[in-house]
Amino acid sequence: MPEGVKPKNKLRRQSAYLNIKRTKEAAKRDERFRRKREEAKNPALREERQSRNIPQTIEAKRQWDSENLGDEEDTLGWAIDVERLAKKRKLEQEAAERGEDGADGADGDEGLLEKLKKRDGKAGDEDEDEEMNDDADSMLDSLSDNDNDEDDDASDASSTAPTKPFTTAPKRASSPSAASTATNMDLSPDFLKQKFPAVFNPPDIPKILVTTSINSILHKEAEILASFFPNSTYIRRSAHAHAHKYSVREIAQFATNREYTAVVILMQAHHEKAPDGLDIVVLPSGPHFHFSISNWIEGKKLPGHGVDQGFNPELILNNFRTPLGMLSAHLFKSLFPAQPELLGRTAVTLHNQRDYIFLRRHRYVFRDKRASEKSVTGSDGKPVKGVEDVRVGMQEIGPRATLKLRRIDRGIQWKSGQEWQWKAGMEKQRTRFNM
C-alpha cells in the first residue's frame, strides 16, 4: 500500500500501521548494528559519540551566584561553589606572586576555566603517578607508613613483611579522589567557623540525646534512630495526661547539664503514624536545624538487609558544595565519632542531590572479581588502576530516609517568631540549589 494513503477499512489501517512501524524499527536496528561494526573497528568513533550524547539534566544546568554578594550575614543563602572559589583565589594569589600583569586576567571566565582544567589535569597526572608507584592498597599501606619513616635503613625488609594490626583507627578524612563527589571538609569558610563554633569544633566522641515530639508514639523509630547514632540515649518524651510537657529549651538545658553534645528530636506527622521531621539541636546554645523526612523505611523491611553490630561507622559526605552545604556536612560529621571502627566495615552515606539528602547505611566486604564481572570504572569510564581484580560486596542495614533542610534557627527554639538564620522556600528557580 502506498505511503500516505489512509485505507477506509479499520483492519487494513491497523495492518498498514504495523507494517510502517516494523519498517522503521528495522531501519533503526540496521543503523545501530552498522554503527556498532564501525565502532568495533575504530573505538575513537564510540568515544566521540559518547562525548556528544551527554544528557541535559538539572544538575548540568545548575546556576551559581556571582562572587560579590554583599554582607557575610547572608552567607548561607549564597549559591557559590566553595571548592571552585578556593581554587580561583589560589590561582590569583599565585599569579600575584609571580608578578603577572592584569592583561592576562582580562580574558574573562573562559581563561579562568582553562586554567582550572589545566590545574586539575596536572593534579590528576600526579595522582596517577603515585598510584602506579603504590603496589599495595592505600588503606593497608597507610598503616605501615609510620614504621617506614622511623627507620629508613630497614625499609626494604619491612616492605615485604605483613602489616601489623593497629588497635586505634585513624581519624576521619575526606576522600582524596578528585573524580568523586566527596565533600572537601578542609575548605570551610572562616566566617562560618566564627559564626558556628559549636558545629565546626565538635568533641571527638559526641554524646547524643534522642527523643520525640510531644505525645508521639514513634518509640520504635526513635530506638532505631538511637542505634543509628553511636553513643546516643533515647528518652521518651510523652507521658500520662497530667505530666509536665517539657519544651525543647528545657530538654536542651537538661542535656547540657549532663554533658550531652546534641539533641535529636524525631517529629511525627499530624495525621499519620510515621516520621515527618528531624530536629537537631547543637548544645549548649544552638543552632537549631529543622529537617523534613520522607521515604522512611526501617531496616527490617529492606530485602536482604543486614543487622547492626554496634560499630562506629565510617562517614561518607557527598556533594555538599555551598556554604550552607558545608555547614550541614559539618553538622552530620559532629554527630559521629572522629575515629571509626574499620573492623566493623560499616559506612554511613549522606548524599546531597538537588538539596535532598539521601541517608543510607551499609556493610561492605572486599572480594575477588569474578570472570563474569567488569572492573571498577571511574567517572571517565576507564578502569581504576590498582583495583582491576577487586570488587566490593554491599549489604544495606537501614534505616533508609530522605532529608531536606527547611530552617536553621539562631538559638534553641522557644516560641513562634523564632529568629532564623536561614529559611528554605525562598528560591524560585528550579536550577538554583542551596547546598
Long-range contacts (C-beta under 8 A, 24 or more apart in sequence): 50-381, 58-354, 58-430, 58-431, 59-353, 59-354, 61-431, 62-431, 62-432, 62-433, 63-429, 63-431, 63-432, 72-191, 75-189, 75-191, 75-192, 75-195, 75-323, 76-323, 76-324, 76-327, 76-408, 76-421, 76-422, 76-434, 77-324, 77-422, 77-426, 77-434, 78-322, 78-323, 78-324, 79-322, 79-432, 79-433, 79-434, 80-322, 80-323, 81-321, 81-322, 82-187, 82-188, 82-189, 82-321, 82-322, 82-323, 82-325, 82-326, 83-184, 83-187, 83-321, 84-116, 86-187, 87-116, 87-119, 88-112, 88-116, 91-115, 91-116, 91-119, 120-178, 123-178, 124-178, 127-176, 127-178, 128-385, 131-385, 131-386, 132-385, 134-386, 137-386, 137-387, 139-342, 142-170, 168-339, 169-339, 169-340, 169-341, 169-342, 170-339, 171-338, 171-339, 172-314, 172-315, 172-333, 172-336, 172-338, 172-339, 172-340, 174-317, 175-316, 179-378, 179-379, 179-380, 180-318, 180-379, 181-318, 181-319, 181-351, 182-316, 182-317, 182-318, 183-317, 183-318, 183-319, 183-320, 183-321, 183-325, 183-326, 183-329, 185-317, 185-326, 185-329, 185-330, 185-333, 187-326, 188-326, 188-330, 189-323, 189-326, 192-323, 192-326, 192-327, 196-282, 196-287, 196-327, 196-330, 198-282, 198-283, 198-284, 198-285, 198-286, 198-287, 199-282, 199-287, 199-327, 199-330, 199-331, 199-334, 200-330, 202-261, 202-330, 202-333, 202-334, 203-261, 204-337, 204-338, 204-339, 205-231, 205-337, 205-338, 206-230, 206-231, 206-261, 206-262, 206-334, 206-335, 206-336, 206-337, 207-231, 207-232, 207-259, 207-260, 207-261, 207-262, 208-232, 208-233, 208-260, 208-261, 208-262, 208-263, 208-264, 208-335, 209-233, 209-235, 209-251, 209-255, 209-260, 209-262, 209-263, 209-264, 210-234, 210-235, 210-263, 210-264, 210-265, 210-266, 211-235, 211-236, 211-237, 211-251, 211-263, 211-264, 211-265, 211-266, 212-236, 212-237, 212-238, 212-265, 212-266, 212-267, 212-268, 213-237, 213-265, 213-266, 213-267, 213-268, 214-238, 214-245, 216-266, 216-267, 216-268, 217-268, 217-273, 218-266, 218-268, 218-273, 218-274, 218-275, 220-298, 221-266, 221-275, 221-296, 221-298, 221-399, 222-266, 224-298, 224-299, 224-398, 224-399, 225-264, 225-266, 225-399, 227-308, 227-310, 228-348, 228-361, 228-399, 229-264, 229-335, 229-336, 230-312, 230-313, 230-336, 230-337, 231-337, 232-264, 247-414, 248-279, 248-281, 248-288, 248-412, 248-413, 248-414, 249-412, 249-413, 249-414, 252-281, 252-283, 252-284, 252-412, 255-283, 256-283, 256-284, 261-334, 262-334, 262-335, 264-335, 267-293, 275-401, 277-406, 278-403, 279-413, 280-331, 280-335, 281-412, 281-413, 282-331, 282-334, 285-411, 285-412, 286-409, 286-410, 286-411, 286-412, 287-408, 287-409, 287-410, 287-411, 287-421, 288-408, 288-409, 288-411, 288-412, 288-413, 289-328, 289-331, 289-405, 289-407, 289-408, 289-409, 290-405, 290-406, 290-407, 290-408, 290-409, 291-357, 291-403, 291-404, 291-405, 291-406, 292-403, 292-404, 292-406, 293-401, 293-402, 293-403, 294-401, 294-402, 294-404, 295-400, 295-401, 295-402, 296-399, 296-400, 296-401, 297-398, 297-399, 297-400, 297-401, 298-398, 298-399, 299-396, 299-397, 299-398, 299-399, 299-400, 300-398, 301-398, 302-396, 302-398, 302-400, 304-395, 304-396, 305-395, 305-396, 305-397, 305-398, 306-362, 306-363, 306-395, 306-396, 306-397, 307-397, 308-346, 308-361, 308-397, 309-344, 309-346, 310-344, 311-340, 311-341, 311-343, 311-344, 311-345, 311-346, 312-336, 312-337, 312-339, 312-340, 312-341, 312-344, 312-346, 313-340, 313-341, 313-344, 313-346, 313-347, 313-348, 313-361, 314-340, 314-342, 314-346, 314-347, 314-348, 315-340, 315-347, 315-348, 315-350, 316-347, 316-348, 316-349, 316-350, 316-351, 317-350, 318-349, 318-350, 318-351, 318-352, 319-351, 319-352, 319-353, 320-352, 320-435, 321-435, 322-433, 322-434, 322-435, 324-405, 324-422, 324-434, 324-435, 325-352, 325-434, 325-435, 327-408, 328-352, 328-357, 328-405, 328-435, 346-397, 352-435, 354-433, 355-404, 355-405, 355-424, 355-433, 355-434, 355-435, 356-402, 356-403, 356-404, 357-402, 357-403, 357-404, 357-405, 357-435, 358-402, 359-399, 359-400, 359-401, 359-402, 359-403, 360-396, 360-400, 361-396, 361-397, 361-398, 361-399, 362-394, 362-395, 362-396, 362-397, 363-394, 363-395, 363-397, 364-392, 364-393, 364-394, 364-395, 365-392, 365-393, 366-390, 366-391, 366-392, 366-393, 367-391, 367-392, 367-393, 405-434, 405-435
